[in-house]
Amino acid sequence: MAEKHLLEIKNLTIHYQTDYGTVHAVEGFNLEVGNGETLGLVGETGAGKTTTAFGIMQLLPEPAGKVVAGEIYFRGENLLGKSKTEMKKILGKQIAMIFQDPMTSLNPVMTVGAQIEEMIKLHEPGTKEEIKEKAKKMLEVVGIPAVRQDEYPHQFSGGMKQRVVIAIALSCNPMLLIADEPTTALDVTIQAQVLDLMKKLKDDFKTSMIMITHDLGVVAEICDKVAIMYGGKVVEYATKESLYTKPYHPYTVGLFNSIPDLDSEQDRLNVIDGLPPDPTDMPSGCSFHPRCPHKMPICSQKSPSKVVVGSEHHVYCYLYEQEGAL
Amino acid sequence: MLKYFARRILMLIPVILGVAFIVFFLLYITPGDPARIILGDQATEESVLQLREEMGLNDPFFVRFGKYAYNLVVNQDVGKSYVTKRPVWDEIMTVFPATLKLAGSSILLALLIGIPIGIISAIKQYSIFDNVTMLFALIGISMPVFWLGLLLILLFSVKLGWLPSSGYTTLNAMILPAVALGAQSIAIITRMTRSSMLEVIRMDYIRMARSKGQDENKVVFKHALGNALIPIITIAGLQFGRLLGGAVLTESIFSIPGIGRLMVESIKMRDFPVVQGGVLFVAISFSLVNLLVDLLYAYVDPRIKSQYK
């Protein structure tokens, strides 16, 4: 396996076993992330974004969640073949994660300083003073006065907590940062602050990032590449510019259409008809076909394969397969 | 924190007076004449009447309670036993060590067994271990102590002859009573630990700790248990308070002279001062255990600590 990409996911399939049947959370998922690149993973709730992230980190809820098939190559090595001990050395040090809800992702009975120190202690051991110094520095980096290190999470606001989480995630200078909707739980002004901070730190630390979001505005703000996810699969992948110039997949087009236009007078918002698929009972063929305005007979029979529609832009849709590369 | 502590201690005074009043009233309406019981059936009516007068039993209720409350608050005196004529305080202190020993060993047993088993059960939810544990916990909660006590004596004292069936002075003698009395507490603490851990272990900060590459043992004991302690402490405190109140049945089965037995004997003899003193003592112990639990809350959870001002 050539070390072309920092992260390469092939045909990843993750199922949850529940009382209501098997949930096909992620199904035949393919993705690459290059060095220093920021990829936006976009999709609606239930598309399998977070599950993909947990799959990479191997933090799926046990015993319900299971990687059924696929490979996850990180720096050329398949993470799924690694033992728990080997993974522990990678987690935090090489791949770190920022969770969606800062209110619940910090341990309420530990000081924020101790929670940053914990990460440093695990991967970059040193004397107590060195570790403490480093933790203080990380707090300053995310814009929190170092004197607050002995305070507890409940003494911080939501935005501040997310800064602490970011400080923890970046404290060992990971190569890949997975940010799972880091701004969703914050209000809009704080969102902008946190995004700016992440953008700056990503450049400072030269970290690759997977930014999981359902907000196309966030993508435009911070990402280089975008992968649109629907029903557990990537349906379109492109550079940000290419995607925002010309989206191909009917789902992506629908997403862009549903962004309200400030200039036009509209009583109702544009929506994509129908509902996201039931993950215990995925539609056959292309999982978007029940909602697709351009549905063809073949769509419900077979999953579409990858169609390259431009440099670094491909889409999984029969519309373009027939016409050939545009 | 100190201020909070002082306030809680002061709040004990109304609790004590309230308990004193309720017990005094209940004993007042209890049928049975202490003077008659002391003197026996053969005594003449005159001598009983005379003794009643001497004991102040003929005074109106509020006069009697007033005298009692005055002595209680001003002299910290709870009176003398009608039967033995010894101060009630001495009577209680004679039996309290046995009760404390029994309650202490039971709760210790419950914590040492209940918490680890509860943790393992939670981590391995729905495993065979978990199912078997929960079955035993159910049995433990449902089994009456007098029956379990008798079964234990039958097996370990009578059949096997390993352990003595009564007494409380040696460690060996304490094992059976502590197990019999503690069985329910073990079961309750196991279940509480399990459910509290189950709740915590799904939290984001646990996943966050794992995402740091932290050792699973540290994740469980440092991150999860640290957050799961509050309900465990609460229930353990309640159990300990209950045990300190004396376990009449256990004490009777294993012939341990504890507070429970003292009070039952005193009620039978209409030895009102001892009953009142005993109930007061139990109420105060219970309140103190509660206070201790509240202080422990602050120790394990900084969010609670910040509210104690």
HADDOCK unambig.tbl for C-alpha pairs under 7 A between the chains (distance, minus, plus):
assign (segid A and resid 88 and name CA) (segid B and resid 213 and name CA) 4.11 0.50 0.50
assign (segid A and resid 88 and name CA) (segid B and resid 214 and name CA) 6.68 0.50 0.50
assign (segid A and resid 89 and name CA) (segid B and resid 213 and name CA) 6.23 0.50 0.50
assign (segid A and resid 91 and name CA) (segid B and resid 211 and name CA) 5.69 0.50 0.50
assign (segid A and resid 91 and name CA) (segid B and resid 212 and name CA) 5.58 0.50 0.50
assign (segid A and resid 91 and name CA) (segid B and resid 213 and name CA) 4.65 0.50 0.50
assign (segid A and resid 92 and name CA) (segid B and resid 211 and name CA) 6.06 0.50 0.50
assign (segid A and resid 92 and name CA) (segid B and resid 212 and name CA) 4.21 0.50 0.50
assign (segid A and resid 92 and name CA) (segid B and resid 213 and name CA) 5.57 0.50 0.50
assign (segid A and resid 96 and name CA) (segid B and resid 211 and name CA) 6.69 0.50 0.50
assign (segid A and resid 96 and name CA) (segid B and resid 212 and name CA) 6.98 0.50 0.50
assign (segid A and resid 97 and name CA) (segid B and resid 211 and name CA) 6.67 0.50 0.50
assign (segid A and resid 104 and name CA) (segid B and resid 204 and name CA) 5.63 0.50 0.50
assign (segid A and resid 104 and name CA) (segid B and resid 205 and name CA) 6.19 0.50 0.50
assign (segid A and resid 105 and name CA) (segid B and resid 204 and name CA) 4.71 0.50 0.50
assign (segid A and resid 105 and name CA) (segid B and resid 205 and name CA) 4.14 0.50 0.50
assign (segid A and resid 105 and name CA) (segid B and resid 208 and name CA) 6.23 0.50 0.50
assign (segid A and resid 106 and name CA) (segid B and resid 205 and name CA) 5.08 0.50 0.50
assign (segid A and resid 107 and name CA) (segid B and resid 205 and name CA) 5.31 0.50 0.50
assign (segid A and resid 107 and name CA) (segid B and resid 223 and name CA) 6.90 0.50 0.50
assign (segid A and resid 109 and name CA) (segid B and resid 227 and name CA) 6.70 0.50 0.50
assign (segid A and resid 109 and name CA) (segid B and resid 301 and name CA) 5.60 0.50 0.50
assign (segid A and resid 109 and name CA) (segid B and resid 302 and name CA) 6.11 0.50 0.50
assign (segid A and resid 119 and name CA) (segid B and resid 212 and name CA) 5.86 0.50 0.50
assign (segid A and resid 154 and name CA) (segid B and resid 303 and name CA) 6.77 0.50 0.50
